[in-house]
Amino acid sequence: MIIYVNIDKQTGQVSINQDYPKVDGCLEFSPNTIVDTNDSLSFEISFIEGVYIDSQGYVPRIDPPTPPIIEGP
């Protein structure tokens, strides 16, 4: 997966886009994690699995419990 990050230096707004899988809302930028030093700029981007799973139409399958085997006398 490729994640593109754009920082508008005039406004400070951070936007993120992804190349694949292209599912709106499954990436989230957390502005509280920005650490800007003289040498580096770092921040956190979260991948929200639930949004991606829902977009793919996956339905959780719950198998009924298997009854215990009762041996005869």
RAZIQUI-V818722 format. One record per pair of residues at least 24 apart in sequence whose C-alpha atoms are under 10 Angstrom apart, sorted by sequence separation. I is the first residue (numbers start at 1). GAP is how many residues later the second one is. D is the distance in whole Angstrom. If there is no record, write none. Layout:
# RAZIQUI-V818722
I_GAP_D + I_GAP_D
This chain:
# RAZIQUI-V818722
3_24_9 + 5_24_9 + 26_24_8 + 27_24_9 + 26_25_5 + 27_25_9 + 25_26_7 + 26_26_6 + 24_27_8 + 25_27_8 + 26_27_9 + 23_28_8 + 24_28_9 + 16_29_9 + 23_29_7 + 26_29_9 + 22_30_9 + 23_30_10 + 25_30_10 + 21_31_9 + 24_31_9 + 23_32_7 + 23_33_9 + 5_40_9 + 3_42_9
